[in-house]
């Protein structure tokens, strides 16, 4: 009986953390939607479909190589990824499968800026960021 109570407490803590990070992701997505709408009034809502397209779209780097978000993060952001340069393991992007994602929103913005500039050569648009997050929120089951 004691172990059941401990297990219940642990699972409810994990569920709370995942929910809190999902909430942070939704809040940030909404901020980007608002910003995107102020730039382009016809943009009204984030699209997980567009986010998935963006996530998997290959961009040509200055050295001629093609790269996508999925190059390091796999085609499923609920999976553990692997940095294509260093080989280092990357925890899942999905805030549903990785309770550490979206806990520090300033870090999220820094990572967007860094990776968008590395891959696109410029910062991502607010609409792209909103769509990207919307897509991450749809992926919750790692592929085996």
C-alpha positions as CSV (number, residue, x, y, z in Angstrom):
1,X,0.0,0.0,0.0
2,X,2.8,2.4,0.9
3,X,4.5,1.8,-2.5
4,X,1.2,2.5,-4.3
5,X,1.0,5.9,-2.6
6,X,4.6,6.7,-3.5
7,X,4.2,5.6,-7.1
8,X,1.0,7.7,-7.3
9,X,2.8,10.7,-5.9
10,X,5.7,10.3,-8.4
11,X,3.4,9.9,-11.4
12,X,1.3,12.9,-10.4
13,X,4.4,15.0,-10.1
14,X,5.6,13.9,-13.5
15,X,2.2,14.6,-15.0
16,X,2.1,18.0,-13.3
17,X,5.6,18.8,-14.7
18,X,4.6,17.7,-18.2
19,X,1.4,19.7,-18.0
20,X,3.3,22.8,-16.8
21,X,5.7,22.6,-19.7
22,X,2.9,22.0,-22.2
23,X,1.2,25.1,-20.7
24,X,4.4,27.1,-21.2
25,X,4.7,25.9,-24.8
26,X,1.1,26.9,-25.5
27,X,1.6,30.3,-23.9
28,X,4.7,30.9,-26.0
29,X,2.9,29.7,-29.1
30,X,0.2,32.2,-28.4
31,X,2.7,35.0,-28.0
32,X,4.2,34.2,-31.4
33,X,0.7,34.0,-32.9
34,X,-0.1,37.5,-31.6
35,X,3.2,38.9,-32.9
36,X,2.8,37.2,-36.3
37,X,-0.7,38.6,-36.5
38,X,0.6,42.1,-35.8
39,X,3.0,41.7,-38.7
40,X,0.5,40.0,-41.0
41,X,-3.2,40.5,-40.0
42,X,-4.2,37.5,-42.2
43,X,-2.2,35.1,-39.9
44,X,-4.6,34.1,-37.1
45,X,-3.7,30.7,-35.8
46,X,-0.7,28.4,-35.5
47,X,-0.7,25.4,-37.8
48,X,0.8,22.1,-36.7
49,X,0.7,21.0,-40.3
50,X,2.8,24.0,-41.4
51,X,5.0,23.4,-38.4
52,X,5.7,19.8,-39.5
53,X,6.5,21.0,-43.0
54,X,8.9,23.6,-41.6
55,X,10.5,21.0,-39.2
56,X,11.2,18.6,-42.1
57,X,12.0,21.1,-44.8
58,X,15.6,21.0,-46.0
59,X,17.6,24.2,-46.3
60,X,20.8,24.6,-48.2
61,X,23.7,25.8,-46.1
62,X,26.5,28.0,-47.5
63,X,28.7,24.9,-47.8
64,X,26.1,23.3,-50.1
65,X,24.9,20.8,-47.6
66,X,21.2,20.4,-46.9
67,X,19.9,20.4,-43.3
68,X,16.6,20.3,-41.6
69,X,15.5,20.4,-37.9
70,X,14.8,16.7,-38.4
71,X,18.4,16.1,-39.4
72,X,19.3,16.3,-35.6
73,X,15.9,15.8,-34.0
74,X,14.7,12.9,-36.2
75,X,11.4,13.1,-38.1
76,X,9.6,12.7,-34.8
77,X,10.3,15.4,-32.2
78,X,9.2,13.0,-29.4
79,X,12.3,10.9,-30.2
80,X,15.8,11.4,-28.8
81,X,17.9,13.0,-31.5
82,X,21.6,13.2,-32.2
83,X,23.6,16.2,-33.2
84,X,24.9,15.6,-36.7
85,X,28.2,17.4,-36.0
86,X,29.1,16.3,-32.5
87,X,27.2,13.0,-32.3
88,X,25.9,14.2,-28.9
89,X,22.5,12.9,-27.8
90,X,19.6,15.5,-27.9
91,X,16.6,15.0,-25.7
92,X,13.2,15.1,-27.4
93,X,11.8,18.5,-28.4
94,X,8.3,17.6,-27.6
95,X,7.3,19.2,-24.3
96,X,5.0,16.3,-23.7
97,X,7.7,13.7,-23.8
98,X,10.5,15.9,-22.4
99,X,9.5,17.7,-19.2
100,X,12.5,20.0,-19.4
101,X,11.5,21.6,-22.7
102,X,9.9,25.0,-22.4
103,X,10.7,25.5,-18.7
104,X,13.0,28.4,-19.5
105,X,11.3,30.5,-22.2
106,X,14.3,32.9,-22.6
107,X,16.4,29.8,-23.4
108,X,13.8,28.7,-26.0
109,X,14.0,32.1,-27.7
110,X,17.8,31.9,-27.6
111,X,17.7,28.5,-29.2
112,X,15.3,29.6,-31.9
113,X,17.6,32.5,-32.7
114,X,20.7,30.4,-32.8
115,X,19.3,27.5,-34.8
116,X,17.3,29.6,-37.2
117,X,20.4,31.7,-37.9
118,X,22.6,28.6,-38.3
119,X,20.2,26.9,-40.7
120,X,18.2,29.7,-42.4
121,X,20.8,32.5,-42.2
122,X,18.2,34.7,-40.4
123,X,15.9,34.5,-37.4
124,X,12.7,32.6,-37.9
125,X,9.5,34.5,-38.4
126,X,7.0,34.6,-35.4
127,X,4.6,32.6,-37.6
128,X,7.2,29.9,-38.2
129,X,7.9,29.7,-34.5
130,X,4.2,29.5,-33.6
131,X,3.7,26.7,-36.2
132,X,6.8,24.9,-35.0
133,X,5.6,24.8,-31.4
134,X,2.1,23.8,-32.5
135,X,3.7,20.8,-34.3
136,X,5.8,19.9,-31.3
137,X,2.6,19.8,-29.2
138,X,1.1,17.1,-31.5
139,X,4.0,14.7,-31.1
140,X,3.9,12.7,-27.9
141,X,4.8,9.1,-28.8
142,X,8.4,8.2,-29.6
143,X,8.9,5.9,-32.5
144,X,10.7,2.7,-31.8
